[in-house]
Amino acid sequence: MKHRIVTAAQMKEIERAGNAHGLPYLQMMENAGLAAYTQLRARLPLGGALLIVCGKGNNGGDGLVMARAAAQDAGAWSSCWPRRPQTPDAMTNYARLEDLPVTKCRDAAALAAQPFDAVVDALYGTGFHGSLRPAGLAACALMNRQRESGAFVLAVDLPSGINTDTGEAAEGAVRADLTVTFDSCKPLHTAPSSAPFCGEIVCADIGIRDEWHPAGLAQL
């Protein structure tokens, strides 16, 4: 099956078109988070210990949807390292975690001491560029250490610390076993410098119809 390759800016335009055609951004986030969780559940035994590292933007919002799905999945267990959401849809999904069995923890040392079966990287999305700041570097290091200890790492859209359009990987970028991207692949997924960080790549449908895409997009 062929997939489009789009830049970060093109993906934003595609999402705007979806929203304009009646597929709200919040629903796209829901669809993305559930699609990624479906891929994770196909690989994670029910009841496994799951850590979801969420950033403050919409990539983190996808992770919050996954945390809710895990909490509502009989036998699944999740812990969440959330930065305070700063986008409306991510804030909505943060509020939806209230009263659910999701352990929220911002203590990296406490999380580092605990073994996890799987880790979700929902820290940085397509807007990342440059180098990782200290807090981001610490979060990525935590995820990479968990992977070295045997945890399965799923990256939401892309591994944190990689430039979407150039594939340039910052020092300390996350190495994933599986990357679940949405609607279209991005240049980093095929760039020789960054593809090894992605592991297996799955492009998931989030409800954006073919006719809402610009014509002439490259395909792989």
C-alpha positions in Angstrom: 0.0 0.0 0.0 1.4 3.4 -1.0 1.5 6.3 1.5 1.9 10.0 0.9 5.0 11.8 2.1 4.2 15.3 3.4 6.1 18.0 5.2 5.1 19.3 8.6 3.5 22.4 7.0 1.6 20.3 4.4 0.3 18.1 7.2 -1.1 21.1 9.0 -2.9 22.2 5.9 -4.3 18.7 5.5 -5.6 18.8 9.0 -7.1 22.2 8.4 -8.9 20.8 5.4 -10.2 17.9 7.5 -11.5 20.3 10.2 -13.1 22.5 7.5 -14.9 19.5 6.1 -16.4 18.5 9.4 -13.7 16.4 11.0 -12.8 18.4 14.2 -9.2 18.6 15.4 -10.4 16.9 18.7 -11.8 14.0 16.8 -8.6 13.6 14.8 -6.7 13.5 18.1 -9.0 10.9 19.4 -8.6 8.8 16.2 -4.8 9.1 16.3 -4.5 8.1 19.9 -6.8 5.1 19.5 -5.1 4.0 16.4 -1.7 4.1 18.1 -3.1 2.3 21.1 -4.5 -0.4 18.9 -1.0 -0.9 17.4 0.5 -1.0 20.9 -2.1 -3.5 22.2 -1.3 -5.8 19.4 2.2 -6.1 20.9 1.7 -5.5 24.6 0.3 -8.3 26.8 -2.8 -7.2 28.6 -1.9 -5.9 32.0 1.6 -4.9 31.1 3.1 -1.8 32.8 2.9 1.1 30.4 4.6 4.5 30.6 3.4 7.3 28.5 5.6 10.4 28.3 3.5 13.3 27.1 4.6 16.7 25.9 2.5 19.9 26.3 1.3 20.1 22.7 -1.0 18.0 20.5 1.5 15.1 20.2 1.2 14.9 24.0 -2.6 15.0 23.5 -2.4 11.9 21.4 -0.6 10.3 24.3 -3.2 11.4 26.8 -5.9 9.7 24.6 -3.7 6.5 24.7 -3.5 6.8 28.5 -7.3 7.0 28.7 -7.7 4.0 26.4 -5.2 2.0 28.5 -7.0 2.9 31.7 -10.4 1.8 30.3 -9.0 -1.4 28.8 -9.7 -4.2 31.3 -6.4 -5.3 32.8 -4.2 -2.7 31.3 -2.3 -0.3 33.5 -0.7 3.0 32.7 1.5 5.6 34.2 1.8 9.1 32.7 4.5 11.7 32.8 2.5 14.7 31.5 3.7 18.2 31.0 0.9 20.6 31.6 -1.0 20.7 28.3 -1.1 24.0 26.4 -3.3 23.4 23.5 -7.1 23.2 23.8 -7.5 19.6 22.6 -4.7 18.3 24.7 -6.2 20.1 27.8 -9.6 18.5 27.0 -8.0 15.0 27.0 -6.0 15.8 30.1 -9.3 16.6 31.9 -10.7 13.3 30.6 -8.2 11.4 32.7 -9.8 12.5 35.9 -11.1 9.6 38.0 -9.4 7.1 35.8 -6.6 4.8 37.1 -3.7 6.7 35.5 -0.8 7.5 37.8 0.5 11.0 36.9 4.1 11.4 37.9 6.7 14.1 37.0 9.5 12.6 39.0 11.9 11.2 36.5 14.0 9.5 39.2 10.9 7.6 40.5 10.0 6.5 36.9 13.6 5.5 36.1 13.6 3.1 39.1 10.5 1.3 37.8 10.6 -1.2 35.0 8.0 -0.8 32.3 6.9 -3.3 29.6 6.2 -0.6 27.1 6.9 3.1 26.7 5.0 5.6 24.6 6.9 8.6 23.3 4.4 11.4 22.9 6.8 14.2 23.9 7.6 16.2 20.7 5.7 16.2 17.5 6.4 17.7 14.0 7.3 21.1 15.4 10.6 19.9 16.9 13.8 21.4 15.5 17.3 22.1 16.9 18.6 20.5 20.0 16.9 19.0 23.0 16.6 21.2 26.1 17.5 19.8 29.5 14.0 18.7 30.4 13.5 17.1 27.0 16.9 15.5 27.1 16.1 13.9 30.4 12.7 12.6 29.2 14.3 11.1 26.1 17.1 9.6 28.2 14.5 8.0 30.4 12.7 6.4 27.4 16.0 5.2 25.9 17.1 3.6 29.2 13.8 1.8 29.5 14.3 0.5 26.0 17.8 -0.7 26.8 16.2 -2.5 29.8 13.8 -4.4 27.5 10.8 -2.1 27.2 9.0 -1.8 23.9 9.0 1.8 22.7 6.3 3.2 20.5 6.8 6.7 19.1 3.7 8.8 18.3 4.1 10.2 14.8 7.9 10.4 15.1 10.6 9.8 17.7 11.2 12.8 19.9 14.3 14.8 19.0 14.1 14.5 15.2 13.4 17.2 12.6 10.3 16.2 10.6 11.4 17.7 7.3 15.2 17.1 7.3 15.5 13.9 9.4 18.2 15.6 11.5 18.4 13.8 14.8 19.4 15.8 17.9 21.8 14.3 20.4 19.8 12.1 22.8 16.8 11.5 20.4 14.5 8.6 21.2 15.1 5.3 19.4 11.7 3.5 18.9 10.8 0.0 18.1 7.6 1.2 16.4 6.5 4.6 15.0 2.8 5.1 14.4 2.3 8.1 12.1 -1.0 9.5 11.0 -2.6 9.9 7.6 0.7 10.4 5.7 4.3 9.6 6.2 6.8 12.4 6.7 10.3 12.9 5.2 12.0 11.7 8.4 10.4 8.3 8.1 12.5 7.6 4.9 15.6 9.8 5.4 18.7 7.7 5.9 19.7 9.7 9.0 16.5 9.2 10.9 14.7 6.1 9.6 16.8 3.8 11.9 15.4 5.8 14.9 11.8 4.9 13.9 11.9 1.1 13.9 8.8 -0.3 12.2 6.6 2.4 10.7 2.8 2.1 10.6 0.8 4.9 8.8 -2.7 4.9 10.5 -5.9 6.4 9.1 -7.4 9.1 11.3 -10.5 9.8 9.1 -9.1 12.4 6.6 -10.6 11.5 3.2 -8.4 11.3 0.1 -10.2 14.1 -1.7 -9.2 16.5 1.2 -5.5 16.2 0.3 -3.8 18.5 -2.2 -3.0 16.9 -5.6 0.5 16.0 -6.6 1.9 14.8 -3.2 4.8 12.4 -3.4 4.2 8.7 -2.5 6.3 5.9 -1.3 
